[in-house]
Amino acid sequence: MCLMQEEVPRQEVFLLHDFTKNSTMSGCSPFKMRLVHLDLKGAPPRVCYLSEIFPLFRALGANGLLIEYEDMFPYEGHLRLLRAKHAYSPSEIKEILHLATLNELEVIPLVQTFGHMEVYYLGEGEDSRHWLQQEPNTRAELCLSYMEAVASHVQARHPTTTPLVWDDMLRDIPEDQLSASRVPQLVEPVLWDYGADLDVHSKVLLMEKYRKSGFSWLWAASAFKGATGASQALTPVEHHLRNHMQWLQVAGSVPVDTLQGIILTGWQRYDHFSVLCELLPVGIPSLAVCLQVLLHGGFAENVKARVENFLGTSSLEATDFRSERAGSFPGSDILNLITQVSLHLCSSVDALLERDRYVTGWFSPYHRRRKFIHPVMIQHIQPQALRRSGGVAGGERAPQPAAAAGSAARSG
């Protein structure tokens, strides 16, 4: 099952430091596995960039990766049609796995078997409708039978492998129905919630239900980016910090070892038809905050200082990720550029296009589509356009994007 992202207001950008006041520190993470999710369906990183950030992941407290290969895997045979034109080569896949091993990061591959569109239309196929007409078959039974078939196949082929499944389709299935199936003996559920207002009590009750149903191990899934808007450009760090603080509360409210670990998801886009949300380098400060919170059990001043030291910055405010204050972590130049574009250049260009009398009168969308303009008006418009393209925020020179972006992401 896939994960659904939730919308939050775009203006929630800044990290509030109230979390550092009266923050309690346990000094020991309740999550023995802390996996960083790499979503490759959009702006997939170059291998050379992964070689730079894997050591940072490990230093920040990660000990595993959840790699969602999607169309970047070099499929062969009947599955070759799933490959993207810019997919990783077999040798690159081996290098990624080697880099993970060098940095003591366990790799768990994420393979889609039952996505949103199958789930959304569950029971509407001709065969499924016929099956559901037979008593006492239900949509819940249909879902469980499918999960059991896939998990049994995996277990038969790979006896030492245990499938993990997103839990959204399991939440509403009654406890007795779960217990009567073989699913609890075959899979481990991943309870996901990306909200800043996560309901701790409800999550604890859900975990109790799963344990009573026969699931031996449970996982949590949070988000460090990619869950607050399909077109989000800058990561709202406070939102994700709150999410992880509440997951710590959940972990502290259940018996020790109930949770195997937590997956910090970092979605690149909501699906293959949507635009990109925050790029991976943009989400690194949020990831650093979240991993350190999980590792130390809170966000006291010393943890905040550790995060700033890891990132090479003196501040975690979004407005400060510019010029020399952007940090020295891999990809900080991209964060610098996107911060300037998002917080300054966009509004400046909008003002020029929508409120400048020369543009609205002589260079409107109508004129631009037909590529004609009065030559004299160019003298009024061009200087303003050049000022915006050459710098932002009162004349600061924007970094050149080609080299920076090219070092981090593959084409496509």
RAGI-V25404 format. One record per pair of residues at least 12 apart in sequence whose C-alpha atoms are under 10 Angstrom apart, sorted by the first residue. I is the first residue (numbers start at 1). J is the second residue. D is the distance in Angstrom with one decimal. If there is no record, write none. Layout:
i = [I;I]
j = [J;J]
d = [D;D]
//
This chain:
i = [1;1;1;1;1;1;1;1;1;1;1;1;1;1;1;1;1;2;2;2;2;2;2;2;2;2;2;2;2;2;3;3;3;3;3;3;3;3;3;3;3;3;3;4;4;4;4;4;4;4;4;5;5;5;5;5;5;5;5;5;5;5;5;6;6;6;6;6;6;6;6;7;7;7;7;7;7;8;8;8;8;8;8;8;8;9;9;9;9;10;10;10;10;10;10;10;10;11;11;11;12;12;12;12;12;12;12;13;13;13;13;13;13;13;13;13;13;14;14;14;14;14;14;14;14;14;14;14;15;15;15;15;15;15;15;15;15;15;15;15;16;16;16;16;16;16;17;17;17;17;17;17;17;18;18;19;19;19;19;19;19;19;19;19;20;20;20;20;20;20;20;21;21;21;22;22;22;22;23;23;23;23;23;24;24;24;24;24;25;25;25;25;25;25;25;25;26;26;26;26;26;27;27;27;27;27;27;28;28;28;28;29;29;29;29;29;29;29;29;29;29;29;29;30;30;30;30;30;30;30;30;30;30;30;30;30;30;30;30;30;31;31;31;31;31;31;31;31;31;31;31;31;31;31;31;32;32;32;32;32;32;32;32;32;33;33;33;33;33;33;33;33;33;33;33;33;33;34;34;34;34;34;34;34;34;34;34;34;34;34;34;34;34;34;34;34;35;35;35;35;35;35;35;35;35;35;35;35;35;35;35;35;35;35;35;36;36;36;36;36;36;36;36;36;36;36;36;36;36;36;36;36;36;36;36;36;36;37;37;37;37;37;37;37;37;37;37;37;37;37;37;37;37;37;37;38;38;38;38;38;38;38;38;38;38;38;38;38;39;39;39;39;39;39;39;39;39;39;39;39;39;40;40;40;40;40;40;40;40;40;40;40;40;41;41;41;41;41;41;41;41;41;41;41;41;41;41;42;42;42;42;42;42;42;42;42;42;42;42;42;42;42;42;42;42;43;43;43;43;43;43;43;43;43;43;43;43;43;44;44;44;44;44;44;44;44;44;44;44;44;44;45;45;45;45;45;45;45;45;45;45;46;46;46;46;46;46;46;46;46;47;47;47;47;47;47;47;47;47;47;48;48;48;48;48;48;49;49;49;49;49;49;49;49;50;50;50;50;50;50;50;51;51;51;51;51;51;51;51;52;52;52;52;52;53;53;53;53;53;54;54;54;54;54;54;54;54;55;55;55;55;55;55;56;56;56;56;56;56;56;57;57;57;57;57;57;58;58;58;58;58;59;59;59;59;59;60;60;60;60;60;60;60;60;60;60;60;60;61;61;61;61;61;61;61;61;62;62;62;62;62;62;62;62;62;62;62;62;63;63;63;63;63;63;64;64;64;64;64;64;64;64;64;64;64;65;65;65;65;65;65;65;65;65;65;66;66;66;66;66;66;66;66;66;67;67;67;67;67;68;68;68;68;68;68;69;69;69;69;69;69;69;70;70;70;70;70;70;70;70;71;71;71;71;71;71;72;72;72;72;72;72;72;73;73;73;73;73;73;73;74;74;74;74;74;74;74;74;75;75;75;75;84;85;85;86;86;86;87;87;87;88;108;108;110;110;110;113;113;113;113;114;114;114;114;114;116;119;119;119;122;122;122;122;123;123;123;123;123;124;128;139;140;140;140;140;140;140;140;141;141;141;141;143;143;143;144;144;144;144;144;144;144;144;145;145;145;146;147;147;147;147;147;148;148;148;148;148;148;148;149;149;149;150;150;151;151;151;151;151;151;151;151;152;152;152;152;152;154;155;155;161;161;162;162;162;162;163;163;163;163;164;164;164;164;164;164;164;164;165;165;165;165;165;165;165;166;166;166;166;166;166;166;166;167;167;167;167;167;167;167;167;167;168;168;168;168;168;170;170;170;170;171;171;171;171;171;171;172;174;174;174;175;175;175;175;175;175;176;176;176;176;177;178;178;178;178;178;178;179;179;179;179;179;179;180;180;181;181;182;183;183;183;184;184;184;184;184;184;184;184;185;185;185;185;185;186;186;187;187;187;187;188;188;188;188;188;188;188;189;189;189;189;189;189;189;189;190;190;190;190;190;190;190;190;190;190;191;191;191;191;191;191;191;191;191;191;191;192;192;192;192;192;192;192;192;192;193;193;193;193;193;193;193;193;194;194;194;194;194;194;194;194;194;194;194;194;194;194;194;194;195;195;195;195;195;195;195;195;195;195;196;196;196;196;196;196;196;196;196;196;197;197;197;197;198;198;198;198;198;198;198;199;199;199;200;200;200;200;200;200;200;201;201;201;202;203;203;203;203;203;203;204;204;204;204;204;204;205;207;207;207;207;207;208;208;208;211;216;216;216;217;217;217;217;217;218;218;218;218;218;218;219;219;219;219;219;219;220;220;220;220;220;220;220;220;220;221;221;221;221;221;221;221;222;222;222;222;222;222;222;222;222;222;222;223;223;223;223;223;223;223;223;223;223;223;223;223;223;224;224;224;224;224;224;224;224;224;224;224;224;224;224;224;224;224;224;224;224;224;224;225;225;225;225;225;225;225;225;225;225;225;225;225;225;225;225;225;225;226;226;226;226;226;226;226;226;226;226;226;226;227;227;227;227;227;227;227;227;227;227;228;228;228;228;229;229;229;229;229;230;230;230;230;230;230;230;230;230;230;231;231;231;231;231;231;231;232;232;232;232;232;232;232;233;233;233;233;233;233;233;233;233;233;233;233;234;234;234;234;234;234;234;234;234;234;234;235;235;235;235;235;235;235;235;235;235;235;236;236;236;236;237;237;237;237;237;237;237;237;237;237;237;238;238;238;238;239;240;240;240;240;240;241;241;241;241;241;241;241;241;241;242;243;244;244;244;244;244;244;244;244;244;245;245;245;245;245;245;247;247;248;248;248;248;249;262;264;264;264;265;266;266;266;266;266;266;267;267;267;268;278;278;279;279;279;279;279;279;280;280;280;280;280;281;281;281;281;281;281;281;281;281;281;281;282;282;282;282;282;282;282;282;282;282;283;283;284;284;284;284;284;284;285;285;285;285;285;285;285;285;285;285;285;285;285;286;286;287;288;288;288;288;288;288;289;289;289;289;289;289;290;291;292;292;292;293;304;308;309;309;309;310;310;310;311;311;311;311;311;311;312;312;312;312;312;312;312;313;313;313;313;313;313;314;314;315;318;318;318;318;319;319;319;319;319;320;320;320;321;321;321;321;321;321;321;321;322;322;322;322;322;322;322;322;322;322;323;323;323;323;323;323;323;323;323;324;326;330;330;331;331;331;331;331;332;333;333;333;333;333;333;334;334;334;334;334;334;334;334;334;334;335;335;336;336;337;337;337;337;337;337;338;338;338;340;340;340;340;340;340;341;341;341;341;343;343;344;344;344;344;344;345;345;345;345;345;345;346;346;348;348;348;348;349;349;349;349;352;352;352;352;353;353;356;356;357;357;358;358;358;358;358;359;359;359;359;359;361;362;362;362;362;362;363;363;363]
j = [111;112;113;114;115;116;117;118;119;147;164;165;166;167;168;169;170;112;113;114;115;116;117;119;165;166;167;168;169;271;115;116;166;167;168;192;193;194;221;227;265;267;270;116;168;192;193;194;227;270;271;193;194;195;223;226;227;228;229;230;267;269;270;193;194;195;226;227;228;229;230;195;227;228;229;230;232;195;196;227;228;229;232;236;239;228;229;232;236;228;229;231;232;233;234;235;236;232;234;236;228;234;235;236;237;238;239;233;234;235;236;237;238;239;317;318;319;234;235;236;237;238;239;316;317;318;319;320;235;236;237;238;239;240;241;286;315;316;317;318;237;238;239;241;316;317;238;299;300;301;304;316;317;299;300;238;241;242;245;298;299;300;301;304;298;299;300;301;302;303;304;299;300;301;298;299;300;301;297;298;299;300;301;296;297;298;299;300;293;295;296;297;298;299;300;303;294;295;296;297;298;293;294;295;296;297;298;294;295;296;297;61;248;251;261;291;292;293;294;295;296;297;298;247;248;249;250;251;252;256;257;258;259;260;261;262;294;295;296;297;219;220;247;248;251;256;257;258;259;260;261;262;263;294;295;62;63;257;259;260;261;262;294;295;61;62;63;64;65;105;106;219;259;260;261;262;263;58;61;62;63;64;65;66;105;106;220;221;260;261;262;263;264;291;294;295;57;61;62;63;64;65;66;67;105;106;107;108;221;261;262;263;264;265;291;54;57;58;61;62;63;64;65;66;67;105;107;222;223;224;262;263;264;265;266;287;291;64;65;66;67;68;107;108;109;110;221;222;223;224;263;264;265;266;267;65;66;67;68;69;109;110;264;265;266;267;268;280;66;67;68;69;70;110;226;265;266;267;268;269;280;67;68;69;70;71;72;73;87;266;267;268;269;68;69;70;71;72;84;267;268;269;270;271;272;276;412;70;71;72;267;268;269;270;271;272;274;275;276;277;279;409;410;411;412;268;269;276;277;278;279;280;405;408;409;410;411;412;69;72;86;87;88;268;279;280;408;409;410;411;412;279;280;281;405;406;407;408;409;410;411;88;92;96;406;407;408;409;410;411;88;92;93;95;96;99;407;408;409;410;92;95;96;407;408;409;281;330;331;406;407;408;409;410;95;96;99;100;330;408;409;95;96;98;99;100;102;103;330;99;329;330;331;408;281;284;329;330;331;96;99;100;101;102;103;104;105;99;100;102;103;104;105;103;284;288;310;311;329;330;103;105;284;287;288;291;100;103;104;105;291;103;288;291;292;310;287;288;289;290;291;292;293;294;295;306;307;310;288;290;291;292;293;294;295;296;103;104;105;106;263;264;287;288;291;292;294;295;100;103;104;105;106;107;100;101;103;104;105;106;107;108;261;262;263;100;105;106;107;108;109;110;263;264;265;105;106;107;108;109;110;263;264;265;107;108;109;110;111;108;109;110;111;112;267;87;88;93;109;110;111;112;82;83;84;87;110;111;112;272;83;84;85;86;87;88;84;85;86;87;88;89;93;86;87;88;89;90;92;93;86;87;88;89;90;91;92;93;87;88;89;90;412;411;412;410;411;412;410;411;412;410;163;164;163;164;165;146;147;150;165;143;146;147;150;165;271;143;168;169;139;140;142;143;138;139;140;142;143;139;142;173;169;170;172;173;174;177;178;173;177;178;181;169;170;173;169;170;173;177;178;181;182;183;181;182;183;183;165;182;183;186;187;181;182;183;184;185;186;187;182;183;186;163;186;163;164;165;182;183;185;186;187;182;183;185;186;187;186;186;187;186;187;185;186;187;188;186;187;188;189;186;187;188;189;190;217;218;219;187;188;189;190;191;218;219;188;189;190;191;192;219;220;221;188;189;190;191;192;210;218;219;220;189;190;191;192;193;189;191;206;210;189;191;206;207;209;210;206;209;210;213;209;210;211;212;213;214;209;212;213;214;213;209;210;212;213;214;215;210;211;212;213;214;215;213;214;213;214;214;213;214;215;210;211;212;213;214;215;216;217;213;214;215;216;217;215;216;215;216;217;218;210;215;216;217;218;219;260;207;210;215;216;217;218;219;220;217;218;219;220;221;259;260;261;262;263;203;206;207;218;219;220;221;222;259;262;263;219;220;221;222;223;262;263;264;265;220;221;222;223;227;243;244;247;221;222;223;224;225;226;227;228;239;240;242;243;244;247;264;265;222;223;227;228;239;240;242;243;244;246;228;238;239;240;241;242;243;244;245;246;239;242;243;246;242;243;244;245;246;247;250;246;247;250;246;247;248;249;250;251;253;249;250;253;250;220;247;250;251;253;254;249;250;251;252;253;254;254;219;250;254;258;259;254;255;258;258;258;259;260;257;258;259;260;261;257;258;259;260;261;262;258;259;260;261;262;263;247;250;251;259;260;261;262;263;264;244;247;261;262;263;264;265;240;243;244;246;247;262;263;264;265;266;290;239;240;241;243;244;262;263;264;265;266;267;286;287;290;236;237;239;240;241;243;244;263;264;265;266;267;280;283;284;285;286;287;288;289;290;291;237;239;240;264;265;266;267;268;277;278;279;280;282;283;284;285;286;287;265;266;267;268;269;270;276;277;278;279;280;283;239;240;265;266;267;268;269;270;277;278;240;267;277;278;269;270;276;277;278;267;268;269;270;271;274;275;276;277;278;269;270;274;275;276;277;278;269;275;276;277;278;279;342;276;277;278;279;282;283;335;338;339;341;342;343;277;278;279;282;283;318;335;338;339;342;343;277;278;279;280;282;283;284;285;286;287;318;283;286;317;318;283;284;285;286;287;288;289;290;316;317;318;286;289;290;317;286;264;286;287;289;290;286;287;289;290;291;293;294;298;299;290;290;262;264;289;290;291;293;294;297;298;290;293;294;297;298;299;262;294;293;294;297;298;297;294;287;290;291;287;278;279;280;283;284;287;279;280;283;280;335;338;331;334;335;338;408;409;331;334;335;408;409;329;330;331;332;333;334;335;336;405;408;409;321;331;332;333;334;335;336;337;338;339;331;335;311;329;330;331;332;335;307;308;310;311;313;316;317;318;321;327;329;332;335;307;316;307;304;306;307;308;310;311;303;304;306;307;308;316;307;307;304;306;307;307;316;327;327;328;329;327;328;329;326;327;328;329;330;332;324;325;326;327;328;329;332;325;326;327;328;329;332;326;327;327;335;336;339;343;336;339;340;343;344;336;339;340;333;334;335;336;337;338;339;340;334;335;336;337;338;339;340;396;398;399;335;336;337;339;340;396;397;398;399;336;339;407;408;404;405;407;408;409;404;399;400;401;403;404;405;399;400;401;402;403;404;405;406;407;408;404;405;398;399;398;399;400;401;404;405;398;399;401;391;392;393;396;398;399;391;392;393;398;392;393;388;391;392;393;394;388;389;391;392;393;398;388;392;385;388;392;393;384;385;388;389;381;384;385;388;365;385;381;384;380;381;377;378;379;380;381;373;377;378;380;381;377;374;375;377;378;381;377;378;381]
d = [10.0;7.5;7.5;5.3;5.1;6.6;9.7;9.0;7.5;9.7;10.0;6.5;5.3;7.4;7.1;7.3;9.8;7.7;9.2;7.5;5.3;5.8;9.4;9.0;8.8;6.6;9.1;8.3;9.7;10.0;8.8;8.0;7.1;9.0;7.8;7.6;9.0;9.7;9.7;9.6;9.6;9.6;9.0;8.5;9.0;9.2;9.1;9.1;8.1;7.9;10.0;8.9;7.4;9.1;9.4;7.6;4.7;6.8;7.5;8.3;8.7;9.7;7.1;9.4;7.4;7.4;9.4;5.8;5.7;6.8;9.0;9.3;7.1;4.8;4.9;7.9;9.5;9.0;9.3;8.5;5.1;6.4;9.6;9.3;8.8;7.6;7.9;9.5;9.4;7.7;7.3;9.0;6.7;8.7;8.5;9.1;8.0;9.9;9.6;8.3;9.5;9.4;8.7;5.6;8.5;7.8;7.7;9.9;6.9;6.5;4.2;6.7;7.4;8.5;8.3;6.5;8.9;9.6;8.7;6.2;6.5;6.5;9.1;8.1;5.5;5.5;7.8;10.0;9.9;7.3;5.5;4.7;8.3;9.7;8.5;9.3;9.6;6.6;5.7;7.4;8.7;6.3;9.8;9.7;9.1;8.1;8.8;9.0;9.3;8.8;8.9;9.2;9.5;9.4;9.5;9.2;8.8;8.7;9.3;8.3;6.0;7.0;8.8;9.6;8.2;5.3;4.2;5.3;8.6;8.5;7.6;8.5;6.7;7.8;9.8;9.3;7.6;9.8;9.0;6.0;6.1;5.3;8.6;9.4;7.3;5.9;7.9;7.3;9.1;9.7;6.1;5.0;5.2;7.7;7.3;9.5;9.8;9.0;6.3;5.0;7.4;9.9;9.5;7.3;4.7;6.0;8.5;8.5;6.4;5.9;6.5;9.7;8.6;9.4;9.8;9.9;9.5;8.7;5.7;4.8;6.1;6.0;9.7;9.9;7.5;10.0;9.9;6.3;7.4;7.7;7.9;9.5;8.0;9.0;8.0;9.5;7.8;8.2;9.5;8.1;9.0;9.0;10.0;8.8;7.8;9.7;8.3;9.5;6.7;6.6;4.6;6.2;9.7;7.4;8.2;9.8;8.7;8.6;8.3;6.5;5.5;8.3;9.9;9.3;9.6;7.7;6.3;6.9;9.8;10.0;9.2;9.2;9.0;6.4;4.2;6.2;8.1;9.9;7.3;5.1;5.7;6.1;8.2;9.8;9.5;9.8;9.7;9.7;9.2;5.8;5.2;6.1;7.3;7.8;8.3;8.8;9.4;9.3;5.9;6.2;4.3;4.8;6.1;9.5;8.3;8.2;8.5;8.7;9.2;7.7;6.3;4.7;6.0;8.3;9.4;9.9;7.8;9.9;9.9;6.7;8.3;6.4;4.8;6.0;8.3;9.3;9.6;10.0;9.3;9.0;8.8;6.0;5.1;6.4;7.6;8.5;9.0;8.8;5.8;4.5;5.9;7.4;9.9;9.3;9.7;9.2;9.6;9.9;8.8;9.2;6.6;5.8;4.7;5.6;7.9;7.1;6.1;4.9;6.0;8.2;9.8;9.5;9.3;7.4;6.4;7.6;8.4;8.6;8.4;6.5;5.0;7.0;8.0;9.2;9.7;8.1;6.5;5.6;5.8;8.3;9.1;7.6;5.9;5.5;6.3;7.8;6.6;9.3;9.7;9.9;8.6;7.1;9.2;7.8;7.4;5.9;6.9;7.4;9.7;8.5;6.5;7.0;9.1;7.8;6.9;9.3;9.5;9.5;9.6;9.4;9.0;5.6;6.4;9.7;9.0;7.8;9.7;8.7;6.6;9.1;8.8;9.3;9.3;9.4;7.1;7.3;9.2;7.9;10.0;10.0;7.2;8.4;9.8;8.7;5.5;6.3;7.1;6.3;9.3;7.8;9.4;9.0;9.3;8.5;9.3;8.8;8.4;5.6;5.8;8.1;8.0;9.5;8.1;9.5;9.9;9.5;8.6;5.5;4.1;5.8;9.2;8.9;9.3;9.8;8.6;7.2;5.6;5.1;5.3;9.1;8.8;6.9;8.7;7.6;6.6;9.2;9.6;8.5;8.8;8.9;9.9;9.7;9.3;7.8;7.7;9.5;9.8;7.5;8.3;9.9;6.8;5.3;7.7;9.9;9.8;7.4;8.0;9.1;9.3;8.3;9.8;9.1;7.9;9.8;6.4;8.6;9.8;9.4;9.8;9.6;8.9;6.3;9.3;9.7;9.3;9.1;8.2;6.4;8.9;9.6;7.3;6.8;9.9;9.0;6.5;9.3;8.1;8.9;8.9;8.7;5.9;9.1;9.4;9.2;9.5;8.8;8.0;9.1;8.3;8.7;8.6;8.7;9.2;8.6;8.0;8.5;9.5;6.4;7.4;7.2;9.8;9.1;9.5;9.7;9.6;8.3;8.6;6.1;8.7;9.2;6.1;6.1;9.8;9.9;8.3;9.2;8.1;7.7;8.7;9.6;5.8;6.5;9.5;8.2;6.2;9.4;9.7;9.1;7.3;9.5;9.8;9.4;9.9;9.7;6.8;9.2;9.6;8.8;9.4;8.3;6.3;4.7;6.3;9.1;8.2;9.7;9.4;7.6;4.2;4.2;5.8;7.6;9.9;9.9;8.8;8.0;6.2;6.0;4.8;6.1;8.2;9.9;8.3;9.2;9.9;9.8;8.5;6.0;4.8;5.8;6.4;7.4;8.8;8.4;7.0;6.3;4.9;5.7;8.8;8.8;6.2;4.6;6.6;8.5;9.6;9.4;9.4;9.9;7.3;6.8;7.3;9.4;8.3;8.4;8.9;9.5;8.3;7.3;7.8;9.8;4.8;5.2;8.9;9.0;6.7;9.1;5.9;8.5;7.2;4.1;5.6;8.7;9.5;9.7;5.9;6.0;7.7;8.1;9.8;7.8;9.5;6.0;6.1;5.8;6.2;9.7;9.5;8.3;9.0;9.8;9.5;9.1;8.8;9.5;8.6;7.4;6.8;7.0;9.0;9.6;9.6;9.3;9.7;9.4;9.6;8.9;9.6;9.9;9.2;8.1;9.9;9.6;8.9;8.6;9.6;9.7;9.8;8.4;9.9;8.1;7.2;9.5;8.1;7.8;8.9;6.3;9.7;7.5;8.9;9.9;7.9;9.7;8.3;8.4;8.6;6.4;9.1;8.4;9.2;9.0;8.1;9.1;8.7;7.7;8.8;9.8;9.0;8.5;9.3;9.2;8.0;7.2;8.5;6.9;8.1;8.9;8.4;9.7;8.9;9.4;6.9;9.0;8.7;8.1;6.5;5.5;9.2;9.5;7.2;8.6;9.8;9.2;9.9;9.2;9.6;6.5;9.2;9.6;9.6;7.9;9.7;6.0;6.8;9.3;9.1;10.0;7.0;9.4;9.4;7.8;9.7;9.9;9.7;9.7;7.0;6.1;7.3;7.3;5.1;6.5;8.8;9.1;5.6;4.8;5.8;6.6;9.9;9.0;8.4;6.8;6.3;5.0;5.8;8.8;10.0;9.4;8.8;5.9;4.8;6.5;7.0;9.2;9.4;8.8;9.0;5.4;5.5;5.4;7.1;10.0;9.9;9.5;9.7;9.2;8.7;7.6;7.8;9.8;8.3;9.6;10.0;8.9;10.0;9.0;7.4;9.8;9.1;8.8;9.8;8.8;9.9;9.0;6.4;7.4;9.5;7.4;5.5;9.2;9.7;9.1;6.9;10.0;8.4;9.6;8.3;9.4;5.8;8.0;9.3;9.0;9.8;8.0;4.6;6.1;8.8;8.4;9.4;9.3;9.6;9.2;9.6;8.8;8.3;8.3;8.9;9.9;7.0;5.2;4.6;7.5;9.3;9.8;7.0;6.5;7.8;9.9;8.6;9.9;7.7;9.1;8.7;9.4;9.7;6.6;7.5;5.8;5.7;7.2;9.3;9.6;8.3;7.8;9.6;7.6;5.5;6.2;8.4;9.4;6.2;4.5;5.3;6.4;9.5;9.7;9.3;8.4;8.4;8.2;8.8;8.4;7.5;6.0;4.8;5.9;8.8;9.9;9.1;9.7;8.4;5.7;4.3;6.1;8.8;9.2;8.7;9.7;9.4;8.0;6.4;5.8;8.0;9.9;8.1;9.9;8.9;7.6;5.2;5.5;8.6;9.4;9.7;6.7;8.6;8.9;7.6;9.6;6.3;8.7;9.6;9.5;8.8;8.3;8.6;8.6;8.8;7.6;7.9;8.2;5.8;9.3;9.3;10.0;8.4;5.2;6.6;7.9;5.2;4.6;8.3;9.0;8.0;8.9;7.6;7.0;7.9;8.7;6.6;9.4;9.6;6.5;7.9;9.4;8.2;9.5;8.9;6.7;7.5;9.4;6.8;5.5;9.2;8.5;9.3;7.6;8.6;9.3;9.9;9.1;6.9;9.6;9.7;9.8;9.6;6.2;8.4;9.7;6.8;6.6;9.4;9.6;9.6;8.1;8.4;9.1;8.3;9.8;9.5;8.5;8.1;9.6;9.8;8.3;6.3;6.4;6.2;9.4;9.1;6.3;4.9;5.9;7.8;9.3;8.4;5.3;5.5;5.3;5.7;7.7;8.0;9.5;9.1;7.1;8.2;6.4;4.5;6.3;8.7;9.6;8.8;8.5;5.3;4.5;5.9;6.8;8.1;6.9;6.8;9.9;7.7;7.1;6.1;5.0;6.0;9.0;9.3;9.5;6.4;9.3;7.7;8.2;9.9;7.8;4.9;4.4;5.9;8.1;9.4;8.6;8.7;9.1;7.8;8.9;5.6;8.1;8.9;8.8;9.7;6.0;6.1;5.7;8.7;10.0;6.8;8.4;9.0;5.7;5.3;8.8;8.8;6.8;9.0;8.3;9.5;7.4;8.7;7.0;4.8;6.4;8.3;8.5;6.8;8.7;8.2;8.7;5.7;8.8;9.9;7.2;7.8;7.9;5.4;4.4;6.0;6.9;7.8;8.9;5.9;6.0;8.5;9.2;8.4;9.8;9.0;8.5;7.7;6.8;9.3;9.1;8.3;8.6;9.4;9.3;10.0;8.8;9.6;9.4;8.7;9.9;7.2;9.2;9.7;9.2;6.6;6.2;9.2;7.0;6.7;7.0;5.5;8.9;8.4;9.3;8.3;6.3;6.3;4.8;7.7;9.7;9.4;8.0;4.9;5.8;9.4;9.9;8.4;5.8;4.8;7.6;8.1;9.6;9.8;7.4;8.3;9.5;7.0;9.9;8.4;6.0;8.6;6.6;7.7;7.9;8.4;7.6;7.0;7.6;9.1;9.1;6.5;9.2;10.0;6.8;5.9;9.1;8.6;7.0;9.9;8.5;9.0;7.9;10.0;8.4;8.5;10.0;7.7;5.1;8.7;10.0;8.0;8.8;8.7;8.9;8.5;8.4;9.4;9.9;10.0;9.4;9.9;7.1;8.7;8.7;7.1;7.6;9.2;6.9;5.9;9.6;7.8;9.9;9.7;8.7;9.1;8.8;9.9;9.2;9.4;6.3;8.8;7.2;7.1;9.6;9.1;8.5;7.3;7.9;8.1;6.9;8.4;9.0;8.8;8.7;7.1;7.0;8.3;9.5;9.2;8.0;8.2;8.3;9.5;8.8;9.1;7.6;7.8;9.8;8.7;8.9;8.7;10.0;7.4;9.7;9.4;9.8;8.8;8.6;9.4;9.7;9.1;8.4;9.6;9.3;8.9;9.1;8.8;7.3;4.9;6.6;8.7;6.7;6.3;9.9;9.7;8.0;9.7;9.8;7.6;7.6;9.5;7.1;4.9;8.6;9.8;7.9;8.7;9.8;8.5;8.5;8.3;8.8;8.4;8.6;9.0;7.9;8.6;9.3;7.0;9.8;7.5;10.0;9.6;9.8;9.4;9.0;9.3;9.5;9.6;9.1;9.7;9.7;9.4;6.1;8.9;7.9;7.9;8.3;7.5;9.2;6.2;9.0;9.3;9.6;9.4;8.5;8.3;7.2;9.7;8.6;8.4;9.2;9.6;9.9;9.0;8.6;7.5;8.7;5.5;6.0;5.2;8.8;8.6;9.9;8.3;8.1;4.5;4.9;6.5;9.5;5.7;6.3;4.4;7.1;8.9;9.9;8.8;7.9;8.9;9.5;9.6;7.3;9.1;9.5;7.2;8.5;7.7;9.8;8.8;8.7;9.9;9.1;10.0;6.8;5.5;8.9;9.3;6.6;8.5;9.9;7.9;4.7;7.4;9.1;6.7;6.8;9.8;9.4;10.0;9.9;6.4;8.6;9.9;9.1;8.5;8.9;8.4;8.4;8.8;9.2;9.7;8.5;7.5;8.3;8.3;6.8;10.0;9.1;7.7;9.4;8.7;9.7;6.3;8.5;8.7;9.6;7.5;9.9;9.7;6.0;6.4;9.9;9.7;8.6;9.8;10.0;8.7;8.0;6.8;6.3;8.2;7.2;9.0;9.6;9.9;10.0;9.4;9.2;6.9;7.9;9.4;7.5;9.5;9.9;8.0;9.9;8.8;9.6;9.1;9.6;9.8;6.3;6.2;9.6;6.9;8.3;8.3;5.9;7.8;9.8;9.6;9.7;9.8;7.2;8.4;9.1;9.5;8.1;7.1;9.1;8.9;7.9;8.0;9.3;9.1;9.7;8.7;9.8;9.9;9.6;6.8;8.9;10.0;7.0;6.7;9.9;8.5;9.4;8.9;6.8;9.6;7.1;10.0;7.0;9.1;9.4;8.5;9.0;8.7]
//
